[in-house]
Amino acid sequence: MMQQLRNSTKWIMILTFLAFVALMVFEWGADISGRTSGGFGEIGRVNGTPVAYDNYMRAYRSLYDQAQAAQEDPITNAHVTELENQAWDETVANILIQQELERRGIVVTDEEIRNAALFSPPPDAYSNPAFQTDGQFDLSRYQQFVSVSDPMVRMELELFYRSIIPRGKLLRQVSSGIHVSDRELWDMYREQNETASVSYVSFEPQFRVSDDAIEITAREVSDYYDDNREDYYIPASANVVSVAITKAPTPADTAAVLARAEEIRQSVLGGEDFAEVAARESQGPTAADGGDVGIVLKGDLVPSMDSVVFGARLNRISEPVTASSGVHLLEVTDRWGEDSAQVRHIVLDLERTDDSEIALFTLADSLEELGQSMSLGEAAAILGLEADTLDIIETRPIVPGAGDVGEGGDWIFEPETVIGEVSPVFENSVSFYSMELVSFDAARYLTEAEAESAIRASIGVDKKVAVAIDEAEEVLDEIRTGRSLSEVAPEFGLEIRDAGPFARTQFAFGLGRFNAATGTAFGLEVGEVSEAVEANGNVFVLERTASEPADSLAWVEQLETQRQLEFARIRQARLTLWIEALREAADIVDRREQVLSSSDEQQTAPAPIY
């Protein structure tokens, strides 16, 4: 057993860090001080503390891997930008938190570390089969592992707890004073579990009230236009010719990567050590660990890889598996049941060969050169490229084959750009592209005359609702004489419908969710009929037919779990506000654009683990 425990050391430590980082809300980094150097060095400052490129890229790669693992399609350029900004925000937050720890003098003692190491295992230890007895976590087995672990493992544990425990203390300080009363918890539980059933009639004014039944004056149209003019703002737009040259690997490039993967596979089958080959050949971040991915749960990977991991023979390198993240050679070294496996892999990026890349750059250069002396369409025809004519808007310039073309959009909508001018060749993460301005329409507001039909439609909705409310009052007048809703409704051509049981937080068929209609239902006694209720452009009259109160005994049974969940929610909200306050008060300098754009070594989307 002890050999199994020792073999588990590496993945335990790796997964522990990843799991606790996600758990701690703050997104703690492995080195949050920002004082390391390497790569591009400093890419910004937070209150004078350098923001290290390495730490920023560590956060970015983690976010990128998570995003890519969750989808089979490649990450888009717009998504890359979103991930870059999110990584920056997390890195800045980590530094702000470290500064706050230092300001508050929060430290950890050796005794606290010893107790934590023995009695507070890292979260992922609980699911490690090596620490389980009869499928349940066994603290004594974990403590035995700690007691016989080598000095390197103990040092890693000490570093882990020395980093985590102070942050736990800070977390408690920031979230102190949170109290959730039983009354508040009962109200929340009741909202989710008390149900109502209703019969109702729907007056559907947009269908049952004819246009002839309402009158809209010119004055009403003018007043509406004046009150809602911003609704009729039209951003600048342009008609352009665009040509995009994709950076995606060609079929020949993909074939070359697959051929290289097969060569590597044959080397391993021929007796070479998998870990040594992975360290030498793999292009993923696990290369330094011999390709060790760690524990993989069924469903974690994209289907093409998942089927191999949970169908392959143990300790046998797979055939090349192609995914959007690259070409993978997988080896399953252990498997527990049908839902978890220990995996290592070699990954090769799906990228262009050197010759293919040179050809790509040459083609882009040729497009730019030809565009200086002829139309873009003519240049594209000479080079065998496809030209598209399309309209783009200033607020979101999108071009087929190139995606979000912010830089090109800026060029198109510059005042200096003239009709017929061809842009330089721009580059984003997915393509090289160029555009030619064909025509331009400046931003403006629709005139009242242009907006009139839309205005009349909006006013008409309100007027038809008013007519429906009058009809509902006629129905209610009859009911007030002692007649039932089911008796009166057919006389007005209305159909009785039923909804429920539904809770306050649930969607009610025909009524909707979180609106006046569903809210009214819970304010009625069984057998009581409502007044006319307007919701979602419709008018209703409801009669409550049944009521199921929330079970107070069931509430008591789950009370402490509910309290913990609500406490966590409030704490998360408070932490978010706290971080935002730190950020607003901080002196933050973001130099990513200047530093990263100045180097040809920039990689916008590093290869993910999976």
C-alpha positions as MATLAB code, in Angstrom:
seq = 'MMQQLRNSTKWIMILTFLAFVALMVFEWGADISGRTSGGFGEIGRVNGTPVAYDNYMRAYRSLYDQAQAAQEDPITNAHVTELENQAWDETVANILIQQELERRGIVVTDEEIRNAALFSPPPDAYSNPAFQTDGQFDLSRYQQFVSVSDPMVRMELELFYRSIIPRGKLLRQVSSGIHVSDRELWDMYREQNETASVSYVSFEPQFRVSDDAIEITAREVSDYYDDNREDYYIPASANVVSVAITKAPTPADTAAVLARAEEIRQSVLGGEDFAEVAARESQGPTAADGGDVGIVLKGDLVPSMDSVVFGARLNRISEPVTASSGVHLLEVTDRWGEDSAQVRHIVLDLERTDDSEIALFTLADSLEELGQSMSLGEAAAILGLEADTLDIIETRPIVPGAGDVGEGGDWIFEPETVIGEVSPVFENSVSFYSMELVSFDAARYLTEAEAESAIRASIGVDKKVAVAIDEAEEVLDEIRTGRSLSEVAPEFGLEIRDAGPFARTQFAFGLGRFNAATGTAFGLEVGEVSEAVEANGNVFVLERTASEPADSLAWVEQLETQRQLEFARIRQARLTLWIEALREAADIVDRREQVLSSSDEQQTAPAPIY';
ca = [
       0.000    0.000    0.000;
       2.804    2.416    0.884;
       4.212    2.144   -2.618;
       0.801    3.138   -3.975;
       0.748    6.088   -1.605;
       4.182    7.202   -2.684;
       3.250    6.895   -6.348;
       0.264    9.138   -5.702;
       2.389   11.973   -4.342;
       2.886   13.964   -7.528;
      -0.715   14.108   -8.678;
      -1.958   14.717   -5.164;
       0.134   17.837   -4.885;
      -0.725   19.073   -8.367;
      -4.456   18.513   -8.033;
      -4.463   19.887   -4.506;
      -3.145   23.210   -5.702;
      -5.613   23.372   -8.589;
      -8.594   22.354   -6.466;
      -7.824   24.716   -3.610;
      -7.204   27.584   -5.979;
     -10.716   27.090   -7.373;
     -12.186   26.616   -3.921;
     -10.761   29.756   -2.334;
     -12.832   32.275   -4.354;
      -9.856   34.601   -4.550;
      -8.228   32.422   -7.258;
      -4.998   32.260   -5.246;
      -1.896   31.879   -7.378;
       1.108   29.642   -6.746;
       3.237   32.793   -6.564;
       0.966   35.721   -5.914;
       3.623   38.171   -4.861;
       4.431   38.993   -8.468;
       8.114   39.144   -7.640;
       9.338   36.370   -9.908;
      10.881   37.140  -13.253;
      11.241   35.433  -16.592;
       9.608   35.506  -19.993;
       8.764   39.135  -20.653;
       9.420   40.049  -16.995;
       7.247   42.890  -15.776;
       4.005   43.609  -17.640;
       2.466   46.012  -15.142;
       2.393   47.160  -11.529;
      -0.083   47.073   -8.645;
       0.663   49.688   -5.992;
       4.289   49.486   -7.069;
       4.471   45.670   -7.017;
       5.526   44.242  -10.403;
       3.076   42.019  -12.268;
       5.218   39.151  -13.573;
       4.546   37.831  -17.051;
       5.019   34.249  -15.811;
       2.249   34.622  -13.217;
      -0.082   36.237  -15.738;
       0.516   33.430  -18.243;
       0.026   30.780  -15.541;
      -3.417   32.199  -14.847;
      -4.156   32.519  -18.555;
      -3.127   28.938  -19.341;
      -5.294   27.616  -16.523;
      -8.325   29.544  -17.790;
      -7.599   28.568  -21.393;
      -7.322   24.870  -20.487;
     -10.616   24.992  -18.598;
     -12.376   26.695  -21.503;
     -10.959   24.324  -24.112;
     -11.741   21.217  -22.059;
     -15.360   22.344  -21.864;
     -15.840   22.516  -25.644;
     -14.706   20.757  -28.797;
     -14.661   23.845  -31.021;
     -11.504   25.968  -31.075;
     -11.367   29.002  -28.807;
     -12.436   32.088  -30.760;
     -10.488   35.318  -30.952;
     -13.119   37.138  -28.907;
     -12.975   34.411  -26.258;
      -9.168   34.642  -26.158;
      -9.422   38.361  -25.414;
     -11.949   37.653  -22.671;
      -9.645   35.026  -21.121;
      -6.662   37.380  -21.307;
      -8.558   40.071  -19.424;
      -9.831   37.571  -16.883;
      -6.278   36.310  -16.305;
      -5.110   39.884  -15.776;
      -7.907   40.552  -13.283;
      -7.045   37.376  -11.336;
      -3.330   38.184  -11.275;
      -4.018   41.709  -10.038;
      -6.409   40.361   -7.390;
      -3.749   37.923   -6.171;
      -1.258   40.727   -5.690;
      -3.813   42.910   -3.916;
      -4.595   40.040   -1.566;
      -0.913   39.429   -0.812;
      -0.485   43.121   -0.054;
      -3.491   42.962    2.271;
      -2.011   39.952    4.079;
       1.183   41.904    4.672;
      -0.710   45.031    5.740;
      -2.731   43.083    8.305;
       0.295   41.131    9.536;
      -1.393   37.775    8.965;
       1.095   34.900    9.383;
       1.050   31.155   10.098;
       2.830   29.234   12.866;
       4.664   25.914   12.546;
       2.126   24.315   14.875;
      -0.747   25.430   12.654;
       1.001   23.858    9.653;
       1.572   20.567   11.495;
      -2.057   20.362   12.596;
      -3.351   21.229    9.141;
      -1.119   18.656    7.449;
      -2.398   15.912    9.760;
      -6.042   16.801   10.295;
      -7.077   18.996    7.326;
      -6.178   17.060    4.168;
      -6.225   18.886    0.858;
      -9.671   18.606   -0.803;
      -8.649   16.130   -3.509;
      -7.190   13.733   -0.954;
     -10.740   12.734   -0.047;
     -11.368   11.242   -3.498;
      -7.969    9.563   -3.857;
      -8.492    5.775   -3.814;
      -5.168    5.387   -1.968;
      -6.717    7.086    1.077;
      -9.989    5.187    1.110;
     -11.261    2.173    3.020;
     -14.368    0.482    1.633;
     -14.933    3.475   -0.632;
     -14.803    6.020    2.220;
     -12.020    8.474    3.030;
      -9.817    7.090    5.810;
      -7.978    9.830    7.731;
      -5.593    7.311    9.293;
      -4.382    6.168    5.864;
      -3.763    9.756    4.860;
      -1.901   10.442    8.125;
       0.178    7.310    7.555;
       1.076    8.614    4.112;
       2.177   11.940    5.578;
       4.236   10.241    8.288;
       6.268    8.131    5.821;
       6.523   10.670    2.995;
       9.961   11.804    1.907;
      11.345   15.272    2.784;
      10.428   16.708   -0.621;
       6.751   15.832   -0.139;
       6.764   17.302    3.355;
       8.342   20.478    2.029;
       5.646   20.747   -0.642;
       2.947   20.230    1.991;
       4.523   22.877    4.207;
       4.696   25.370    1.342;
       1.093   24.604    0.467;
      -0.256   25.173    3.964;
       2.040   28.134    4.588;
       0.393   29.763    1.564;
      -3.193   28.643    2.217;
      -3.620   29.102    5.975;
      -2.954   32.887    6.029;
      -5.477   33.290    3.232;
      -7.995   31.305    5.246;
      -7.462   33.726    8.128;
      -7.960   36.669    5.800;
     -11.078   35.025    4.400;
     -12.536   34.747    7.919;
     -11.704   38.371    8.706;
     -13.310   39.664    5.545;
     -16.435   37.542    6.038;
     -16.819   38.142    9.776;
     -20.185   39.350   11.011;
     -22.245   37.435    8.448;
     -25.462   36.201   10.047;
     -28.450   34.563    8.430;
     -31.519   34.246   10.658;
     -33.824   31.257   10.706;
     -36.618   33.546    9.538;
     -34.661   34.528    6.442;
     -33.822   30.899    5.702;
     -37.442   29.831    6.142;
     -38.617   32.537    3.744;
     -36.093   31.345    1.153;
     -37.121   27.726    1.623;
     -40.807   28.626    1.417;
     -40.282   30.508   -1.843;
     -38.738   27.410   -3.362;
     -41.094   24.798   -1.923;
     -44.549   26.313   -1.340;
     -46.672   25.666   -4.417;
     -49.835   27.037   -5.956;
     -52.199   25.793   -8.637;
     -54.515   28.103  -10.557;
     -57.158   28.231  -13.206;
     -56.939   31.341  -15.339;
     -58.112   33.120  -18.461;
     -55.708   34.899  -20.794;
     -57.045   37.876  -22.735;
     -54.197   37.872  -25.303;
     -54.761   41.468  -26.415;
     -52.349   41.345  -29.344;
     -54.537   38.699  -30.977;
     -58.019   39.406  -29.623;
     -57.997   43.212  -29.980;
     -58.059   44.386  -33.580;
     -56.040   47.337  -34.825;
     -59.325   49.066  -35.645;
     -60.237   49.085  -31.968;
     -57.473   51.507  -31.069;
     -56.529   54.989  -32.238;
     -52.997   56.431  -32.223;
     -52.621   60.171  -32.812;
     -49.705   62.000  -34.406;
     -49.101   63.773  -31.079;
     -48.758   60.428  -29.291;
     -46.196   59.298  -31.890;
     -44.159   62.484  -31.470;
     -44.245   62.319  -27.679;
     -43.165   58.673  -27.723;
     -40.296   59.456  -30.093;
     -39.084   62.304  -27.871;
     -39.255   60.149  -24.753;
     -37.494   57.135  -26.305;
     -35.130   58.651  -28.868;
     -32.136   56.577  -27.711;
     -33.967   53.449  -28.797;
     -33.618   54.632  -32.375;
     -29.847   55.188  -32.450;
     -28.133   53.561  -35.438;
     -24.338   53.015  -35.088;
     -22.035   53.772  -37.991;
     -21.872   51.047  -40.630;
     -19.833   50.342  -43.714;
     -20.001   48.159  -46.772;
     -16.647   46.485  -47.297;
     -14.858   43.909  -49.363;
     -12.924   41.574  -47.091;
     -10.336   38.874  -47.685;
      -9.268   36.550  -44.874;
      -6.332   34.127  -44.937;
      -6.795   31.521  -42.237;
      -3.933   30.564  -39.958;
      -5.442   27.132  -39.408;
      -3.231   24.203  -40.395;
      -3.791   22.816  -43.859;
      -4.669   19.139  -44.400;
      -1.017   18.600  -45.322;
       0.064   20.194  -42.036;
      -2.289   17.929  -40.085;
      -0.977   14.881  -41.952;
       2.578   15.877  -41.056;
       1.691   16.159  -37.354;
      -0.051   12.773  -37.437;
       2.970   11.234  -39.128;
       5.284   12.664  -36.477;
       2.954   11.383  -33.744;
       3.112    7.901  -35.235;
       6.926    8.064  -35.294;
       6.907    8.978  -31.598;
       4.434    6.189  -30.846;
       6.681    3.642  -32.554;
       9.624    4.871  -30.468;
       7.680    4.124  -27.277;
       6.481    0.767  -28.610;
      10.105    0.033  -29.454;
      11.116    0.374  -25.831;
      11.826    4.035  -25.170;
      10.613    5.321  -21.824;
       7.288    7.154  -22.182;
       8.199    9.864  -19.674;
      11.523   10.584  -21.357;
       9.905   10.780  -24.768;
       7.161   13.046  -23.403;
       9.725   15.379  -21.829;
      11.539   15.576  -25.155;
       8.677   15.653  -27.647;
       5.448   16.806  -25.971;
       4.417   20.409  -26.643;
       2.021   20.637  -23.723;
       2.685   22.051  -20.238;
       2.836   18.492  -18.792;
       6.031   17.711  -20.724;
       8.221   18.626  -17.736;
       6.352   15.992  -15.700;
       6.847   13.254  -18.263;
       3.387   13.867  -19.686;
       1.677   13.106  -16.367;
      -1.884   14.445  -16.498;
      -3.000   12.922  -13.188;
      -6.431   11.569  -12.353;
      -9.035   12.008  -15.085;
     -12.736   11.464  -14.448;
     -15.052   10.097  -17.104;
     -16.534   12.993  -19.028;
     -13.666   15.390  -18.240;
     -12.171   15.035  -21.713;
     -13.617   15.608  -25.155;
     -15.427   12.481  -26.427;
     -12.676   11.360  -28.806;
     -10.167   11.254  -25.932;
     -12.610   10.070  -23.281;
     -13.447    6.927  -25.258;
      -9.755    6.065  -25.604;
      -8.936    6.661  -21.920;
     -11.783    4.478  -20.698;
     -11.435    1.804  -23.368;
      -7.684    1.416  -23.755;
      -5.479   -1.321  -22.328;
      -3.411   -0.295  -19.328;
       0.204    0.740  -19.925;
      -0.197    0.696  -23.702;
       0.336    3.853  -25.755;
      -2.675    4.695  -27.892;
      -2.805    5.495  -31.560;
      -2.802    9.238  -32.330;
      -6.040   10.951  -31.241;
      -6.913   14.233  -32.935;
      -8.718   16.946  -30.991;
      -8.976   20.705  -31.365;
      -6.169   21.030  -28.804;
      -3.720   18.900  -30.807;
      -2.747   15.327  -31.593;
      -2.499   13.200  -28.459;
      -0.778    9.923  -27.622;
      -2.428    8.617  -24.471;
      -1.359    6.001  -21.961;
      -3.526    4.858  -19.074;
      -1.350    3.668  -16.204;
      -4.146    2.841  -13.752;
      -7.914    2.798  -13.704;
     -10.455    2.664  -10.868;
     -13.805    1.256  -11.864;
     -15.327    2.823  -14.950;
     -15.135    6.481  -14.009;
     -11.545    7.438  -13.101;
      -8.126    6.766  -14.565;
      -4.493    7.794  -14.157;
      -3.312    9.181  -17.495;
      -0.201   10.526  -19.118;
       0.090   11.838  -22.637;
       2.243   13.321  -25.345;
       0.624   16.167  -27.241;
       1.717   17.733  -30.500;
       0.231   21.047  -31.528;
      -1.837   21.083  -34.680;
       0.237   23.740  -36.356;
       1.677   24.616  -39.682;
       5.007   23.224  -40.771;
       7.847   25.699  -41.272;
       7.352   25.594  -45.043;
       3.597   26.062  -44.662;
       4.119   29.002  -42.297;
       6.510   30.659  -44.727;
       3.939   30.184  -47.496;
       1.269   31.753  -45.261;
       3.407   34.821  -44.518;
       4.343   35.130  -48.184;
       0.678   35.036  -49.192;
      -0.213   37.706  -46.621;
       2.666   39.913  -47.790;
       1.602   39.473  -51.417;
      -1.981   40.466  -50.586;
      -0.794   43.640  -48.898;
       1.554   44.529  -51.745;
      -1.066   43.980  -54.454;
      -3.661   45.889  -52.450;
      -1.537   49.019  -52.737;
      -2.001   49.155  -56.507;
      -5.387   47.584  -57.250;
      -8.752   46.747  -55.716;
      -8.890   44.070  -53.066;
     -11.089   41.889  -55.256;
      -8.546   41.992  -58.060;
      -5.710   41.180  -55.657;
      -7.659   38.257  -54.233;
      -8.376   36.871  -57.700;
      -4.678   36.941  -58.616;
      -3.770   35.060  -55.440;
      -6.641   32.584  -55.648;
      -8.322   33.940  -52.525;
     -12.027   34.451  -51.898;
     -13.325   38.000  -51.430;
     -16.556   38.683  -49.547;
     -18.692   41.820  -49.689;
     -20.551   42.529  -46.478;
     -21.814   45.190  -44.098;
     -20.150   45.699  -40.726;
     -21.147   47.941  -37.842;
     -18.784   50.043  -35.778;
     -19.862   48.657  -32.428;
     -19.079   45.055  -33.389;
     -17.031   44.514  -36.555;
     -17.223   40.845  -37.586;
     -15.783   39.375  -40.811;
     -16.372   35.782  -42.026;
     -13.211   33.739  -41.701;
     -11.571   36.323  -39.438;
     -14.073   36.734  -36.622;
     -13.790   39.857  -34.504;
     -11.678   42.353  -36.472;
     -11.314   45.163  -33.988;
      -8.122   46.594  -35.506;
      -9.562   46.468  -39.016;
     -12.801   47.997  -37.756;
     -10.872   50.889  -36.252;
      -9.235   51.482  -39.650;
     -12.554   51.319  -41.549;
     -14.240   53.880  -39.297;
     -11.334   56.319  -39.091;
     -12.324   59.695  -40.599;
      -9.196   59.610  -42.777;
     -10.184   56.365  -44.552;
     -11.655   57.100  -47.991;
     -13.981   55.172  -50.279;
     -12.040   52.669  -52.410;
      -9.056   52.544  -50.076;
      -7.580   49.129  -49.261;
      -6.317   48.498  -45.747;
      -2.981   47.036  -44.747;
      -3.072   43.345  -43.883;
      -4.063   42.999  -40.229;
      -3.497   39.972  -38.051;
      -5.494   38.410  -35.239;
      -5.283   35.006  -33.593;
      -7.111   33.172  -36.398;
      -6.193   34.916  -39.640;
      -4.537   37.601  -41.685;
      -7.130   39.860  -43.277;
      -7.559   42.982  -45.360;
     -10.578   45.169  -46.148;
     -11.589   47.691  -48.783;
     -14.074   50.435  -47.951;
     -16.923   50.473  -50.490;
     -19.393   52.806  -48.762;
     -19.929   54.361  -45.350;
     -22.978   55.411  -43.334;
     -22.341   57.654  -40.338;
     -23.928   57.003  -36.969;
     -27.295   58.708  -36.607;
     -30.747   58.584  -35.073;
     -33.713   57.399  -37.079;
     -36.007   60.292  -37.855;
     -39.495   60.270  -36.431;
     -40.835   59.404  -39.865;
     -38.454   56.450  -40.200;
     -39.316   55.179  -36.718;
     -43.046   55.818  -36.990;
     -44.137   52.270  -37.807;
     -42.126   50.859  -34.909;
     -43.443   53.563  -32.597;
     -47.038   52.860  -33.590;
     -46.466   49.156  -32.908;
     -45.141   49.909  -29.404;
     -47.981   52.292  -28.578;
     -50.444   49.808  -30.037;
     -49.287   47.110  -27.609;
     -50.012   49.380  -24.644;
     -53.387   50.468  -26.003;
     -54.469   46.887  -26.708;
     -53.500   45.917  -23.163;
     -55.682   48.753  -21.898;
     -58.619   47.412  -23.957;
     -58.005   43.922  -22.548;
     -58.024   45.289  -19.000;
     -61.420   46.874  -19.669;
     -62.704   43.511  -20.916;
     -61.260   41.800  -17.836;
     -63.169   44.249  -15.641;
     -66.388   43.250  -17.409;
     -65.630   39.594  -16.614;
     -64.927   40.484  -12.992;
     -68.175   42.457  -12.739;
     -70.060   39.271  -13.605;
     -68.035   37.225  -11.103;
     -68.775   39.770   -8.356;
     -72.463   38.985   -8.773;
     -71.736   35.474   -7.528;
     -71.016   33.658  -10.774;
     -67.909   31.493  -11.216;
     -64.964   32.134  -13.530;
     -65.638   28.880  -15.354;
     -69.250   29.966  -15.960;
     -68.450   33.497  -17.169;
     -65.387   32.842  -19.323;
     -67.136   31.080  -22.271;
     -69.583   33.989  -22.613;
     -66.584   36.208  -23.465;
     -64.974   33.641  -25.759;
     -62.295   32.882  -23.198;
     -60.765   29.458  -22.475;
     -60.162   28.280  -18.922;
     -56.600   27.014  -18.540;
     -54.773   25.386  -15.639;
     -51.261   25.907  -14.330;
     -49.440   24.260  -11.477;
     -48.502   23.221   -9.031;
     -45.563   25.668   -9.281;
     -43.316   27.371   -6.740;
     -42.517   31.070   -6.675;
     -39.162   30.435   -8.320;
     -40.492   28.124  -11.037;
     -41.860   28.734  -14.516;
     -45.637   28.407  -14.673;
     -46.990   27.212  -18.010;
     -48.886   29.997  -19.764;
     -48.077   32.556  -17.059;
     -44.299   32.832  -17.110;
     -41.908   33.329  -14.221;
     -41.100   36.058  -11.706;
     -43.906   38.325  -12.889;
     -47.121   39.846  -11.571;
     -49.202   36.856  -12.622;
     -47.255   34.217  -10.690;
     -46.834   36.582   -7.762;
     -50.580   37.211   -7.622;
     -51.251   33.474   -7.510;
     -49.510   33.191   -4.132;
     -51.456   36.129   -2.739;
     -54.818   34.420   -3.275;
     -56.699   32.064   -1.005;
     -57.967   28.834   -2.522;
     -61.159   29.675   -4.420;
     -60.371   33.426   -4.543;
     -60.367   35.209   -7.913;
     -57.821   37.923   -8.672;
     -58.270   41.372  -10.136;
     -57.061   41.980  -13.710;
     -53.318   41.288  -13.790;
     -50.980   42.620  -16.487;
     -47.822   40.615  -17.222;
     -45.625   40.101  -20.281;
     -47.868   42.199  -22.524;
     -50.854   40.078  -21.581;
     -53.781   40.350  -19.159;
     -54.934   37.567  -16.842;
     -57.656   36.791  -14.341;
     -56.664   33.960  -12.006;
     -58.433   31.718   -9.501;
     -56.326   29.755   -7.027;
     -57.395   26.125   -7.029;
     -54.871   24.495   -4.705;
     -52.167   25.312   -2.187;
     -49.347   23.136   -0.879;
     -47.436   24.765    1.985;
     -43.708   24.194    2.439;
     -42.908   21.292    4.773;
     -41.486   22.824    7.951;
     -40.155   19.476    9.209;
     -38.266   18.919    5.957;
     -36.944   22.460    6.266;
     -35.561   21.767    9.751;
     -33.820   18.620    8.493;
     -31.900   20.557    5.849;
     -31.535   23.805    7.795;
     -27.823   23.622    8.553;
     -26.939   22.694    4.972;
     -29.064   25.587    3.740;
     -27.415   27.929    6.239;
     -23.949   26.939    5.041;
     -24.888   27.431    1.391;
     -26.425   30.835    2.055;
     -23.440   31.833    4.173;
     -21.150   30.864    1.283;
     -23.264   32.890   -1.155;
     -23.198   35.999    1.032;
     -19.483   35.553    1.668;
     -18.839   35.282   -2.072;
     -20.765   38.510   -2.671;
     -18.894   40.267    0.121;
     -15.534   39.055   -1.176;
     -16.386   40.288   -4.647;
     -17.197   43.745   -3.298;
     -14.076   43.690   -1.126;
     -11.823   42.858   -4.070;
     -13.521   45.540   -6.169;
     -12.900   48.091   -3.400;
      -9.224   47.111   -3.212;
      -8.960   47.412   -6.966;
     -10.629   50.828   -7.097;
      -8.265   52.179   -4.436;
      -5.158   50.641   -6.014;
      -2.675   52.212   -8.418;
      -2.789   49.674  -11.265;
      -0.628   50.026  -14.375;
      -1.397   47.642  -17.257;
       1.498   47.480  -19.746;
       0.487   44.265  -21.504;
      -0.162   45.946  -24.834;
       3.195   47.710  -24.939;
       5.263   44.779  -23.646;
       3.613   41.848  -25.389;
       3.038   43.503  -28.757;
       6.715   44.440  -28.961;
       7.882   40.825  -29.149;
       7.570   38.323  -31.965;
       7.549   35.590  -29.336;
       4.054   36.383  -28.110;
       1.719   33.380  -28.086;
      -1.901   34.365  -27.764;
      -3.263   30.873  -27.195;
      -0.797   28.380  -25.650;
      -1.486   24.698  -26.129;
      -3.799   23.296  -23.469;
      -3.147   20.159  -21.418;
      -6.006   18.277  -23.043;
];
